[in-house]
Amino acid sequence: MATYAKGLEGVIAAETKLSFIDGEKGVLEYIGIPIGELASKSTFEETVFFLWNGRLPKKAELADFTSQIRQRYDLHPAMEAMLTSLPKTAEPMHAVRTLVSALGLHDPKPDAIDLPSVREKALTIFAVVPTILASFHRHRTGQPMVKPDKNLPLAENFLYMLNGKRPTPTMARAFDVCMILHADHGFNNSTFTARCIASTESDIYSAVTGAIGSLRGPLHGGANEGVMKMLNQIPTVADAEKFIVDKLNKKDKIPGFGHRVYKAYDPRAAHLKSLAEQLARDTGNLALFEKSTAIEAVMNREKAAKGIYPNVDFYSATTYHCIGLPLDMFTPAFVIARAGGWSAHVLEQLGNNRLFRPDVDYTGPHAVSYTPIESR
Amino acid sequence: MATYAKGLEGVIAAETKLSFIDGEKGVLEYIGIPIGELASKSTFEETVFFLWNGRLPKKAELADFTSQIRQRYDLHPAMEAMLTSLPKTAEPMHAVRTLVSALGLHDPKPDAIDLPSVREKALTIFAVVPTILASFHRHRTGQPMVKPDKNLPLAENFLYMLNGKRPTPTMARAFDVCMILHADHGFNNSTFTARCIASTESDIYSAVTGAIGSLRGPLHGGANEGVMKMLNQIPTVADAEKFIVDKLNKKDKIPGFGHRVYKAYDPRAAHLKSLAEQLARDTGNLALFEKSTAIEAVMNREKAAKGIYPNVDFYSATTYHCIGLPLDMFTPAFVIARAGGWSAHVLEQLGNNRLFRPDVDYTGPHAVSYTPIESR
């Protein structure tokens, strides 16, 4: 009888030099640098350069990389026309999946997979995803679009285009740090999907489009919205204890807790917690933060012994809410971050490619005859 | 040191009751029925019902299933408007990936993953993909669109919408058989991609969109176009021998030969070979068929001992050419077929789901310090 690990849990699918996770110790490193160092010292653009090149940029390189990204902030006019033709009721994740796919229609050589061409296309996707998301949000809410400001970093520019005004420096930095923390994370499902697609020697538009579809799922990137919905269901800090205990008694999962990989505190959650606290104070949302810490205290008492701790989604929710992101833009914000990591993985996959084509354990019948329709 | 199978070769990724491949013996069964029986006795619609339901339909069930498909042939007017706004230079695979993604924008409940809802969405995708492809081809060639004919089976209706006239009965049946042969094939990359995406509990639009992106790749569905390009490079039957020997001497791969799974004759290729011969005779393309058999003879002499035989792509090329498909519609035709199989796999995955989230062997450095930009 064949045995296999369901969901490929514990099965090594490839090599990578990009990110390392020690789930027992709660360690995440990008190319060796602990995520905490990058979160406190780097910027999102620098981190993405690092992932794409395997080393931190020199000053002139970073300036050039940043400039290349900013030159690509604008949407192609035909893309803008498509965007404004989308139904206003559409969900942002379906819109961004469709529009990233559509980028391939306007590329004269969409299928080129030599590494310099893929890097060019990756830059375009990376630069334009925030514009797509912010513009779609303006479109669906009946507000005029806001042109990108090429003097602003990518994450800050997204908030500017979304809200039509510049965020506070605290918000801009918090969102930039969120993007660093979410940029890469081993063979999570969307990254694995992107590499699977790229392994057929298909194009990077296909790979990133597929990855966006994966990230949408409630078991993946969609989880941060689940946390916010839960926080909204709890009237006050005093109600958190009972709410969680009731859910645990019903064997419900608590959104934002536990992770396939981490059996210790998710190192990203630790950083997000302090960001969330500061932002909550600054924006008058302290009650929301206190609800979160109350939930964490209950979960710590009930579940920490089983290795269930807050994951990256838990304090993302408060952080994004305080920054002013609408609920259904939480997962799209994750797309902005992960676009950097997906592209790094596509480049790595194409550098040493082998088609992903696993086996399957067939459990059905054999050698069955075709019964004519009259005899069924 | 960690070991792993590159490309997950030989690694079992899940269970399935859908298709069984014995690569050593050259066997392919759908739910136990040998592919040859289905190709000679079934229809594409019946085969897809079979894959989705695990049993062949009774007469009334097949009539109902067929009617439900035909009711969904038409494109939503907003989809048609999007289609006619696409650049005419776009490649059909990029167009169909974008437009299948866009179906999610017009669905009032795109994210529903209860099985009845997923089946409804699968029916829509399955029914409308041919309309998308044929309409895009008419659009890009400056021809008026042809409304679907709801009296025609799906495969025949595609050829009708594409060319503006009904195919001959031989062509219609040959194309229907091609669709049966291509409907499912274990954990090929696009099917695996669809299941990966669905395993996050994301929607079926996301899963199929990702699968189309995967199928585009030259190492996957894109391979049948490579065969036709090769055939076009060989002036006459007499030139085939030298052409192939020269390629083999240069260690070039020969498109349409060899398969990760089959070390014997691909059972689909056997059926396609006889279809191709008949169509080539009917349509005055016998020289093309003879070039193909001449190539096969050389390859048989040089490579059969190594288990390298024609695969499904090899005689697909001649078949599609004789049916009148333009070269860059070969892979899109594969989408029509595999849409049936992908949906069957998404339904199977959701029926017993576990998130795909493999491990990775990290080969980079550890505990590296962040060097400030001035010191790099």
Chai-1 contact restraints between the chains, C-beta under 6 A:
chainA,res_idxA,chainB,res_idxB,connection_type,confidence,min_distance_angstrom,max_distance_angstrom,comment,restraint_id
A,A2,B,I12,contact,1.0,0.0,6.0,A-B,restraint_1
A,Y4,B,I12,contact,1.0,0.0,6.0,A-B,restraint_2
A,K6,B,R354,contact,1.0,0.0,6.0,A-B,restraint_3
A,G7,B,R354,contact,1.0,0.0,6.0,A-B,restraint_4
A,G7,B,L355,contact,1.0,0.0,6.0,A-B,restraint_5
A,G7,B,F356,contact,1.0,0.0,6.0,A-B,restraint_6
A,G7,B,R357,contact,1.0,0.0,6.0,A-B,restraint_7
A,L8,B,A13,contact,1.0,0.0,6.0,A-B,restraint_8
A,L8,B,F356,contact,1.0,0.0,6.0,A-B,restraint_9
A,L8,B,P358,contact,1.0,0.0,6.0,A-B,restraint_10
A,G10,B,D359,contact,1.0,0.0,6.0,A-B,restraint_11
A,V11,B,P358,contact,1.0,0.0,6.0,A-B,restraint_12
A,I12,B,A2,contact,1.0,0.0,6.0,A-B,restraint_13
A,I12,B,Y4,contact,1.0,0.0,6.0,A-B,restraint_14
A,I12,B,D359,contact,1.0,0.0,6.0,A-B,restraint_15
A,I12,B,D361,contact,1.0,0.0,6.0,A-B,restraint_16
A,A13,B,L8,contact,1.0,0.0,6.0,A-B,restraint_17
A,A13,B,P358,contact,1.0,0.0,6.0,A-B,restraint_18
A,A14,B,V360,contact,1.0,0.0,6.0,A-B,restraint_19
A,E15,B,D361,contact,1.0,0.0,6.0,A-B,restraint_20
A,E15,B,T363,contact,1.0,0.0,6.0,A-B,restraint_21
A,T16,B,V360,contact,1.0,0.0,6.0,A-B,restraint_22
A,T16,B,Y362,contact,1.0,0.0,6.0,A-B,restraint_23
A,K17,B,T363,contact,1.0,0.0,6.0,A-B,restraint_24
A,K17,B,G364,contact,1.0,0.0,6.0,A-B,restraint_25
A,F20,B,Y362,contact,1.0,0.0,6.0,A-B,restraint_26
A,I31,B,G364,contact,1.0,0.0,6.0,A-B,restraint_27
A,G32,B,G364,contact,1.0,0.0,6.0,A-B,restraint_28
A,G32,B,P365,contact,1.0,0.0,6.0,A-B,restraint_29
A,G32,B,H366,contact,1.0,0.0,6.0,A-B,restraint_30
A,G32,B,V368,contact,1.0,0.0,6.0,A-B,restraint_31
A,I33,B,V368,contact,1.0,0.0,6.0,A-B,restraint_32
A,I33,B,Y370,contact,1.0,0.0,6.0,A-B,restraint_33
A,E37,B,Y370,contact,1.0,0.0,6.0,A-B,restraint_34
A,K41,B,Y370,contact,1.0,0.0,6.0,A-B,restraint_35
A,L56,B,R376,contact,1.0,0.0,6.0,A-B,restraint_36
A,K58,B,R376,contact,1.0,0.0,6.0,A-B,restraint_37
A,K59,B,I373,contact,1.0,0.0,6.0,A-B,restraint_38
A,L86,B,L105,contact,1.0,0.0,6.0,A-B,restraint_39
A,P87,B,L105,contact,1.0,0.0,6.0,A-B,restraint_40
A,A90,B,L105,contact,1.0,0.0,6.0,A-B,restraint_41
A,H94,B,G104,contact,1.0,0.0,6.0,A-B,restraint_42
A,H94,B,L105,contact,1.0,0.0,6.0,A-B,restraint_43
A,H94,B,P110,contact,1.0,0.0,6.0,A-B,restraint_44
A,R97,B,S101,contact,1.0,0.0,6.0,A-B,restraint_45
A,T98,B,S101,contact,1.0,0.0,6.0,A-B,restraint_46
A,T98,B,A102,contact,1.0,0.0,6.0,A-B,restraint_47
A,S101,B,R97,contact,1.0,0.0,6.0,A-B,restraint_48
A,S101,B,T98,contact,1.0,0.0,6.0,A-B,restraint_49
A,S101,B,S101,contact,1.0,0.0,6.0,A-B,restraint_50
A,A102,B,T98,contact,1.0,0.0,6.0,A-B,restraint_51
A,G104,B,H94,contact,1.0,0.0,6.0,A-B,restraint_52
A,L105,B,L86,contact,1.0,0.0,6.0,A-B,restraint_53
A,L105,B,P87,contact,1.0,0.0,6.0,A-B,restraint_54
A,L105,B,A90,contact,1.0,0.0,6.0,A-B,restraint_55
A,L105,B,H94,contact,1.0,0.0,6.0,A-B,restraint_56
A,P110,B,H94,contact,1.0,0.0,6.0,A-B,restraint_57
A,G186,B,V360,contact,1.0,0.0,6.0,A-B,restraint_58
A,F187,B,P358,contact,1.0,0.0,6.0,A-B,restraint_59
A,F187,B,V360,contact,1.0,0.0,6.0,A-B,restraint_60
A,N189,B,T200,contact,1.0,0.0,6.0,A-B,restraint_61
A,N189,B,F356,contact,1.0,0.0,6.0,A-B,restraint_62
A,N189,B,R357,contact,1.0,0.0,6.0,A-B,restraint_63
A,T193,B,C196,contact,1.0,0.0,6.0,A-B,restraint_64
A,T193,B,I197,contact,1.0,0.0,6.0,A-B,restraint_65
A,C196,B,T193,contact,1.0,0.0,6.0,A-B,restraint_66
A,I197,B,T193,contact,1.0,0.0,6.0,A-B,restraint_67
A,I197,B,G213,contact,1.0,0.0,6.0,A-B,restraint_68
A,I197,B,S214,contact,1.0,0.0,6.0,A-B,restraint_69
A,T200,B,N189,contact,1.0,0.0,6.0,A-B,restraint_70
A,T200,B,S214,contact,1.0,0.0,6.0,A-B,restraint_71
A,T200,B,G217,contact,1.0,0.0,6.0,A-B,restraint_72
A,T200,B,L219,contact,1.0,0.0,6.0,A-B,restraint_73
A,T200,B,H220,contact,1.0,0.0,6.0,A-B,restraint_74
A,E201,B,G217,contact,1.0,0.0,6.0,A-B,restraint_75
A,E201,B,P218,contact,1.0,0.0,6.0,A-B,restraint_76
A,E201,B,L219,contact,1.0,0.0,6.0,A-B,restraint_77
A,S202,B,G213,contact,1.0,0.0,6.0,A-B,restraint_78
A,S202,B,R216,contact,1.0,0.0,6.0,A-B,restraint_79
A,S202,B,G217,contact,1.0,0.0,6.0,A-B,restraint_80
A,S206,B,G213,contact,1.0,0.0,6.0,A-B,restraint_81
A,S206,B,R216,contact,1.0,0.0,6.0,A-B,restraint_82
A,T209,B,G213,contact,1.0,0.0,6.0,A-B,restraint_83
A,G210,B,G210,contact,1.0,0.0,6.0,A-B,restraint_84
A,G210,B,G213,contact,1.0,0.0,6.0,A-B,restraint_85
A,G213,B,I197,contact,1.0,0.0,6.0,A-B,restraint_86
A,G213,B,S202,contact,1.0,0.0,6.0,A-B,restraint_87
A,G213,B,S206,contact,1.0,0.0,6.0,A-B,restraint_88
A,G213,B,T209,contact,1.0,0.0,6.0,A-B,restraint_89
A,G213,B,G210,contact,1.0,0.0,6.0,A-B,restraint_90
A,S214,B,I197,contact,1.0,0.0,6.0,A-B,restraint_91
A,S214,B,T200,contact,1.0,0.0,6.0,A-B,restraint_92
A,R216,B,S202,contact,1.0,0.0,6.0,A-B,restraint_93
A,R216,B,S206,contact,1.0,0.0,6.0,A-B,restraint_94
A,G217,B,T200,contact,1.0,0.0,6.0,A-B,restraint_95
A,G217,B,E201,contact,1.0,0.0,6.0,A-B,restraint_96
A,G217,B,S202,contact,1.0,0.0,6.0,A-B,restraint_97
A,P218,B,E201,contact,1.0,0.0,6.0,A-B,restraint_98
A,L219,B,T200,contact,1.0,0.0,6.0,A-B,restraint_99
A,L219,B,E201,contact,1.0,0.0,6.0,A-B,restraint_100
A,L219,B,L355,contact,1.0,0.0,6.0,A-B,restraint_101
A,H220,B,T200,contact,1.0,0.0,6.0,A-B,restraint_102
A,R260,B,R357,contact,1.0,0.0,6.0,A-B,restraint_103
A,R354,B,K6,contact,1.0,0.0,6.0,A-B,restraint_104
A,R354,B,G7,contact,1.0,0.0,6.0,A-B,restraint_105
A,L355,B,G7,contact,1.0,0.0,6.0,A-B,restraint_106
A,L355,B,L219,contact,1.0,0.0,6.0,A-B,restraint_107
A,F356,B,G7,contact,1.0,0.0,6.0,A-B,restraint_108
A,F356,B,L8,contact,1.0,0.0,6.0,A-B,restraint_109
A,F356,B,N189,contact,1.0,0.0,6.0,A-B,restraint_110
A,R357,B,G7,contact,1.0,0.0,6.0,A-B,restraint_111
A,R357,B,N189,contact,1.0,0.0,6.0,A-B,restraint_112
A,R357,B,R260,contact,1.0,0.0,6.0,A-B,restraint_113
A,P358,B,L8,contact,1.0,0.0,6.0,A-B,restraint_114
A,P358,B,V11,contact,1.0,0.0,6.0,A-B,restraint_115
A,P358,B,A13,contact,1.0,0.0,6.0,A-B,restraint_116
A,P358,B,F187,contact,1.0,0.0,6.0,A-B,restraint_117
A,D359,B,G10,contact,1.0,0.0,6.0,A-B,restraint_118
A,D359,B,I12,contact,1.0,0.0,6.0,A-B,restraint_119
A,V360,B,A14,contact,1.0,0.0,6.0,A-B,restraint_120
A,V360,B,T16,contact,1.0,0.0,6.0,A-B,restraint_121
A,V360,B,G186,contact,1.0,0.0,6.0,A-B,restraint_122
A,V360,B,F187,contact,1.0,0.0,6.0,A-B,restraint_123
A,D361,B,I12,contact,1.0,0.0,6.0,A-B,restraint_124
A,D361,B,E15,contact,1.0,0.0,6.0,A-B,restraint_125
A,Y362,B,T16,contact,1.0,0.0,6.0,A-B,restraint_126
A,Y362,B,F20,contact,1.0,0.0,6.0,A-B,restraint_127
A,T363,B,E15,contact,1.0,0.0,6.0,A-B,restraint_128
A,T363,B,K17,contact,1.0,0.0,6.0,A-B,restraint_129
A,G364,B,K17,contact,1.0,0.0,6.0,A-B,restraint_130
A,G364,B,I31,contact,1.0,0.0,6.0,A-B,restraint_131
A,G364,B,G32,contact,1.0,0.0,6.0,A-B,restraint_132
A,P365,B,G32,contact,1.0,0.0,6.0,A-B,restraint_133
A,H366,B,G32,contact,1.0,0.0,6.0,A-B,restraint_134
A,V368,B,G32,contact,1.0,0.0,6.0,A-B,restraint_135
A,V368,B,I33,contact,1.0,0.0,6.0,A-B,restraint_136
A,Y370,B,I33,contact,1.0,0.0,6.0,A-B,restraint_137
A,Y370,B,E37,contact,1.0,0.0,6.0,A-B,restraint_138
A,Y370,B,K41,contact,1.0,0.0,6.0,A-B,restraint_139
A,I373,B,K59,contact,1.0,0.0,6.0,A-B,restraint_140
A,R376,B,L56,contact,1.0,0.0,6.0,A-B,restraint_141
A,R376,B,K58,contact,1.0,0.0,6.0,A-B,restraint_142
